[in-house]
Amino acid sequence: MSDGVAVDDAARVAELAERLAKVQRRIESATAEAGRGHELPTLIVVTKFHPAADIRRLAALGVRDVGENRDQEASAKAAELADLPLHWHFVGQLQSKKAKSVARYAHAVHSIDRPALIDGLERAIAVEQDLTGRGPLQCFIQVSLDDDAGAHRGGAAPGEIPLLADRMAAADGLELAGVMAVAPLGADPEAAFEKLAAISASLVAVHPAATSISAGMSQDMEAAIRFGATHLRIGSDILGSRPDVG
């Protein structure tokens, strides 16, 4: 029985290693084609619905940044894997009432889209800093790139970005990292990410340190890299299809 488990584990590690290497090659190639030299974007492996065991395997393969989009799942995994040197990125829609929980484990939140969430995270981070001395929370403003309200994938309207950025920059314990977006369904990702790059440039003109752009998933990472993505959120191309959660 134990030999079977060992073989299964070895097979899964080999599968993850192959998938991870393939994605890394895509990132390196796209970065070179974009003329960005050796300035590789940060790869965030989105691990939602996959077991903590897979994250432990990925950590052994050198992965340091993982993403989750549900607090209940993320907090449980972070607790189970507290012995690993991981950065946890919260990438899903976040309810203000979950700010206290997210502040306990998150290195970054990529989905900030309203002032109330900024206020909640500021309060929660202050408590955690008093208790544990944790560092500041990296914060990305999620921007909606949807022209069709019916296809809305979340985020603040571009016109709301300046006020959110000013509020976040003034918040204790929060660091304005930059912007995040998801390419609209059925739309040209290059046009979407070109628009995001322009929004980022306008933000950086006022907040020079907010240079990060969180954009690009398995199907559109090359387009995101072409338009300056500094953080990629890749799930299925590394972990495979979601397991049956019954």
C-alpha positions in Angstrom: 0.0 0.0 0.0 2.7 2.5 1.0 4.6 1.7 -2.2 1.5 2.5 -4.3 1.1 5.8 -2.5 4.8 6.6 -3.1 4.5 5.8 -6.8 1.3 7.9 -7.1 3.0 10.8 -5.4 6.1 10.5 -7.6 3.9 10.5 -10.7 2.0 13.6 -9.6 5.3 15.4 -8.8 6.6 14.5 -12.3 3.4 15.7 -13.9 3.5 19.0 -12.0 7.2 19.5 -12.8 6.5 19.0 -16.5 3.6 21.3 -16.6 5.4 24.0 -14.5 8.4 23.8 -16.8 6.2 24.2 -19.9 4.6 27.3 -18.5 7.9 28.7 -17.4 9.2 28.3 -21.0 6.1 30.1 -22.3 6.8 33.0 -19.9 10.5 33.2 -20.9 9.7 33.1 -24.6 6.9 35.7 -24.4 9.1 38.0 -22.2 12.0 37.8 -24.7 9.6 38.5 -27.6 8.3 41.5 -25.7 11.9 42.9 -25.4 11.8 42.8 -21.6 15.1 41.0 -21.3 15.4 38.9 -18.2 12.7 40.8 -16.3 10.4 37.8 -15.9 6.9 38.3 -14.4 6.1 36.7 -11.1 4.3 33.5 -11.6 1.4 33.0 -9.2 0.1 29.4 -9.3 -3.7 29.5 -8.7 -4.5 26.4 -6.6 -8.2 26.7 -6.0 -10.0 23.4 -5.5 -6.6 21.5 -5.6 -5.4 19.9 -2.4 -2.7 21.3 -0.1 -0.6 18.3 -1.0 -0.2 19.7 -4.5 1.0 23.0 -3.1 3.5 21.2 -1.0 4.7 19.4 -4.2 4.9 22.7 -6.1 6.9 24.3 -3.2 9.4 21.5 -3.5 9.7 22.4 -7.2 10.5 26.1 -6.4 7.1 27.7 -6.4 6.8 30.5 -3.9 3.7 32.4 -4.9 0.3 30.7 -4.8 -3.2 32.2 -5.4 -6.6 31.4 -4.0 -10.0 33.0 -4.6 -12.0 31.8 -1.6 -11.1 32.7 2.0 -12.3 29.5 3.6 -10.1 27.4 1.4 -7.2 29.8 1.4 -7.1 30.2 5.2 -7.2 26.4 5.8 -4.4 25.7 3.3 -2.3 28.5 4.7 -2.6 27.1 8.2 -1.8 23.6 7.0 1.3 24.8 5.0 2.5 27.4 7.5 5.9 25.7 7.5 6.5 26.5 3.9 8.0 29.8 2.6 5.0 30.8 0.5 3.4 34.1 -0.5 -0.4 33.8 -0.5 -2.2 35.9 -3.1 -5.9 36.4 -2.7 -7.2 36.8 -6.3 -11.0 36.4 -6.0 -13.9 38.7 -5.1 -13.5 39.6 -1.4 -16.3 40.4 1.0 -15.5 43.1 3.5 -16.4 40.8 6.4 -13.6 38.5 5.4 -10.9 41.2 5.7 -9.9 40.0 9.2 -9.3 36.5 8.1 -7.4 37.4 4.9 -5.1 39.7 6.9 -3.8 36.7 8.8 -2.2 35.0 5.9 -2.3 37.1 2.7 0.8 38.6 1.2 -1.3 40.4 -1.4 -4.9 41.0 -2.4 -5.5 41.5 -6.1 -9.2 42.3 -6.1 -9.7 45.6 -4.3 -12.6 47.4 -6.0 -14.3 49.7 -3.4 -13.5 52.0 -0.5 -15.2 49.9 2.1 -12.9 47.0 1.4 -9.9 49.3 1.8 -11.1 50.5 5.1 -11.8 46.9 6.3 -8.3 45.7 5.3 -6.7 48.7 6.9 -8.3 47.9 10.2 -7.6 44.2 9.9 -3.9 44.7 9.0 -3.5 47.1 12.0 -4.7 44.4 14.3 -2.4 41.7 12.8 0.6 44.0 12.9 0.0 44.6 16.6 -0.3 40.8 17.2 2.3 39.4 14.9 4.3 42.2 13.4 3.4 41.2 9.9 4.5 43.4 7.0 2.3 45.6 4.9 -0.3 44.1 2.6 0.3 44.4 -1.1 -2.9 45.7 -2.7 -4.0 45.7 -6.4 -7.0 47.7 -7.6 -9.1 45.4 -9.8 -10.2 47.3 -12.9 -13.2 46.3 -14.9 -12.3 46.2 -18.6 -15.9 45.2 -19.7 -17.8 47.4 -22.0 -20.9 45.2 -21.7 -22.3 45.4 -18.2 -24.0 42.0 -18.8 -20.6 40.4 -19.1 -19.1 42.0 -16.0 -16.2 40.1 -14.4 -15.7 42.3 -11.4 -13.6 45.4 -10.7 -13.9 49.1 -10.4 -14.7 51.3 -13.4 -11.5 53.1 -14.7 -12.9 56.4 -13.6 -13.0 55.2 -10.0 -9.3 54.3 -9.9 -7.8 57.7 -8.8 -10.0 57.9 -5.7 -9.4 54.3 -4.8 -5.6 54.7 -5.3 -5.5 57.9 -3.1 -7.4 56.2 -0.4 -5.2 53.1 -0.5 -2.0 55.1 -0.6 -3.1 56.9 2.6 -4.0 53.7 4.5 -1.7 52.5 7.2 -0.4 49.0 6.6 -1.5 48.8 2.9 0.9 49.3 0.0 -0.6 50.2 -3.4 1.1 47.7 -5.7 -0.8 48.5 -8.9 -3.7 47.2 -10.9 -5.3 43.9 -11.8 -7.7 42.9 -14.5 -9.3 39.9 -16.2 -9.7 40.1 -19.9 -13.4 40.2 -20.8 -15.0 37.0 -22.1 -14.9 36.7 -25.8 -12.9 39.9 -26.3 -9.5 40.4 -27.8 -7.1 40.0 -24.8 -4.5 42.2 -26.5 -6.9 45.2 -26.7 -8.0 44.6 -23.1 -4.4 44.5 -21.8 -3.4 47.5 -23.9 -6.2 49.4 -22.1 -5.0 48.1 -18.8 -1.4 49.2 -19.5 -2.7 52.7 -20.2 -4.6 52.8 -17.0 -1.5 51.6 -15.2 0.6 54.4 -16.7 -1.9 57.0 -15.6 -1.8 55.5 -12.0 2.0 55.5 -12.0 2.1 59.1 -13.0 0.5 60.0 -9.7 1.7 57.0 -7.6 5.2 56.2 -8.9 5.6 53.0 -6.8 2.4 51.4 -8.1 4.1 49.8 -11.1 2.7 46.2 -10.8 0.2 44.8 -13.3 -1.6 41.6 -12.4 -2.9 40.2 -15.6 -2.8 37.1 -17.7 -4.1 33.5 -17.2 -3.4 30.2 -18.9 -5.1 31.2 -22.1 -3.8 34.8 -22.5 -0.5 35.1 -20.7 1.5 36.0 -23.8 -0.8 39.0 -24.5 -0.5 40.1 -20.9 3.3 39.9 -21.0 3.3 41.9 -24.2 1.6 44.7 -22.4 3.6 44.8 -19.3 2.2 42.2 -16.9 4.4 41.8 -13.8 2.2 39.1 -12.2 0.6 36.2 -14.0 -2.2 34.1 -12.4 -1.9 30.6 -13.9 -4.0 27.6 -12.7 -5.1 24.8 -15.0 -2.0 24.8 -17.3 0.1 23.8 -14.2 -2.3 21.8 -12.0 -4.6 20.3 -14.7 -8.4 20.2 -14.5 -10.1 20.8 -11.2 -10.5 17.6 -9.1 -14.0 16.3 -8.5 -15.1 17.9 -5.3 -18.2 15.8 -5.2 
